[in-house]
Amino acid sequence: MWIGLLVLLAAGLEVPIIARVSSGEHKSSDETIWVRYLEMYTPAAEPAEAPMADLDLELHAEPDIDAYRLLYRKVGDPWQWQARRRLGHQELQEVIDHPANDLWIVTVAGKAAGFAELDYRKPTEVEIVYFGLTMDWVGRGLGSWLMLSVLERAWSRPVSRVWLHTCELDHPGAVGFYRRCGFSIFREARGKCPDPRAKLWW
């Protein structure tokens, strides 16, 4: 049930990453797939109810870069996330330390189970750049709680819009999940798959 945000090139822009289909095969870099953009203008009506005990969501204002890389790989490797892995040490550090970048890490009994990354660089709106769980927590009810909790924090800022994007190579239930959380599709476009041969720094 979990969704992740992946990276593609759509309309000349890099948008969150995937190069994997449900069969486990990889699309070639010259193929295109659908990218869907979703948004919301009002907070979700439902409060976030914890599905289990020992659950916590913490903001990491100055993330440890090695811990970030490890969690990014644990969450993103099954979905072929590559965008942040294309950044060198200094460039990645600048991105995750940016004051307009919020990194929320969810833990269960003190162990990291997933994360969400929010970008506040544009006034009055926030983009959910990354969202996902480690595979051992997929399908256990944690994803809905994490999304609703992240939305509560996003709407606590002076913003009027929250948005994200996904693609057809994401989990087949991704769009339905986002809609249940209160998002609506506002754009669909064809995006070119990233080159799987691109150099990754870590």
C-alpha positions in Angstrom: 0.0 0.0 0.0 2.9 2.3 0.4 3.8 4.9 -2.2 7.0 6.4 -3.0 7.9 9.5 -5.0 10.1 8.7 -7.9 12.3 10.7 -10.4 11.5 11.3 -14.0 11.9 14.0 -16.6 8.6 15.5 -17.4 8.1 18.6 -19.5 11.8 19.3 -19.1 11.8 19.1 -15.3 13.2 16.5 -13.0 10.4 15.1 -10.9 10.4 12.4 -8.3 12.4 8.7 -9.6 11.7 5.4 -10.9 12.9 3.0 -13.4 11.1 -0.1 -12.3 7.9 -1.8 -13.5 5.9 -4.2 -11.4 7.4 -7.2 -13.1 10.9 -6.1 -11.9 12.0 -5.3 -15.4 13.6 -1.9 -16.2 12.3 0.5 -18.8 14.9 1.9 -21.2 15.8 5.5 -20.9 14.0 6.4 -24.2 10.6 5.2 -23.1 8.0 7.5 -21.6 5.5 6.9 -18.8 2.6 8.9 -17.2 3.5 11.4 -14.5 0.5 12.5 -12.3 0.5 15.7 -10.2 -1.8 16.0 -7.3 -2.7 18.8 -4.9 -4.9 19.9 -2.0 -6.1 23.3 -0.9 -7.7 22.4 2.5 -6.4 20.3 5.3 -7.5 16.7 5.5 -10.6 16.3 7.7 -9.5 13.1 9.5 -7.1 13.3 12.4 -4.1 11.0 12.4 -4.7 8.0 14.7 -1.6 5.9 15.5 -2.0 2.3 14.3 0.4 0.9 16.8 2.3 1.7 20.0 5.8 3.2 20.3 5.2 5.4 17.2 6.9 8.7 16.8 7.5 11.3 14.0 10.4 13.6 14.5 11.7 16.6 12.6 15.4 16.4 11.8 16.6 20.0 11.2 20.3 19.0 10.7 20.2 15.4 9.5 23.3 13.2 9.7 24.2 12.7 6.1 25.2 9.1 6.5 22.0 8.2 8.3 20.0 10.0 5.6 21.7 8.0 2.9 21.0 4.8 4.7 17.3 5.5 5.1 17.0 6.8 1.6 18.4 3.6 0.3 16.3 1.4 2.5 13.1 3.2 1.5 14.0 3.9 -2.1 16.1 1.0 -3.5 13.1 -1.2 -4.1 11.6 1.6 -6.3 14.9 2.6 -8.0 15.1 6.0 -6.4 18.2 7.8 -7.8 17.8 11.6 -7.6 19.6 12.2 -4.4 22.2 9.5 -5.2 23.2 11.6 -8.1 24.4 14.3 -5.7 27.9 14.5 -4.3 28.5 14.9 -0.6 28.5 18.7 -0.4 25.6 19.1 -2.7 23.5 16.6 -0.8 24.4 18.2 2.5 23.2 21.6 1.2 19.9 20.2 0.1 19.0 18.4 3.3 20.3 21.2 5.5 18.4 24.0 3.7 16.1 25.8 6.1 13.1 25.4 3.7 13.6 21.6 3.6 11.9 19.6 6.4 12.9 16.0 7.0 10.4 14.0 9.1 11.5 10.5 10.1 9.0 8.0 11.5 10.2 5.5 14.1 8.6 2.5 15.6 10.1 1.4 19.0 13.0 3.8 18.2 13.9 2.3 14.8 13.5 4.3 11.6 10.5 3.0 9.5 10.3 5.7 6.8 10.4 9.4 6.1 8.8 12.3 4.4 10.6 15.3 3.0 8.8 18.6 2.5 10.0 21.6 0.4 8.8 25.1 1.5 10.9 27.1 -1.0 7.9 28.5 -2.8 5.9 31.0 -0.8 2.4 29.8 0.3 2.8 26.2 -0.8 4.7 23.0 0.1 5.7 20.1 -2.0 6.0 16.6 -0.6 9.2 15.7 -2.4 9.7 12.2 -0.8 7.4 10.0 1.1 7.9 6.3 1.9 8.4 3.4 4.3 11.0 0.7 4.6 9.7 -2.5 3.0 9.2 -4.3 6.4 6.5 -1.7 7.3 4.7 -1.6 3.9 1.1 -2.8 4.2 0.8 -2.5 7.9 -1.3 0.7 8.2 1.6 3.0 8.9 1.5 4.8 5.5 -1.9 6.5 6.1 -0.8 7.6 9.6 2.4 9.0 8.2 0.7 10.9 5.4 -2.0 12.4 7.7 0.7 13.3 10.3 2.9 15.0 7.6 -0.1 16.9 6.3 -0.9 18.2 9.8 2.6 19.6 10.0 2.5 21.0 6.5 -0.8 22.9 7.1 0.6 24.2 10.4 2.6 26.6 8.2 1.1 29.6 6.4 0.5 27.7 3.2 -2.5 27.5 0.9 -1.5 24.5 -1.2 0.2 21.1 -0.7 1.2 19.1 -3.8 3.2 16.2 -4.9 3.7 14.0 -8.0 4.0 10.3 -8.8 4.0 8.2 -11.9 2.6 5.0 -13.3 5.7 3.0 -12.2 4.9 3.7 -8.5 2.7 1.4 -6.5 -0.5 0.6 -8.4 -2.5 1.9 -5.4 -0.6 5.2 -5.2 -3.0 7.6 -6.8 -6.0 6.0 -4.9 -4.0 6.4 -1.7 -3.3 10.1 -2.3 -7.0 10.7 -3.2 -8.1 9.1 0.0 -5.8 11.4 1.9 -7.5 14.4 0.2 -5.4 15.1 -2.9 -6.9 15.6 -6.4 -5.1 15.2 -9.8 -4.5 18.6 -11.5 -2.1 17.6 -14.3 -1.0 14.5 -16.2 2.0 14.4 -18.5 4.3 12.0 -20.3 7.7 11.8 -18.7 10.9 10.3 -20.0 12.5 7.6 -17.9 15.9 8.5 -16.4 18.9 6.7 -17.8 19.6 3.6 -15.6 23.3 3.9 -16.6 23.7 7.3 -15.0 26.4 7.7 -12.4 25.4 7.4 -8.8 27.7 8.8 -6.1 26.5 6.6 -3.3 
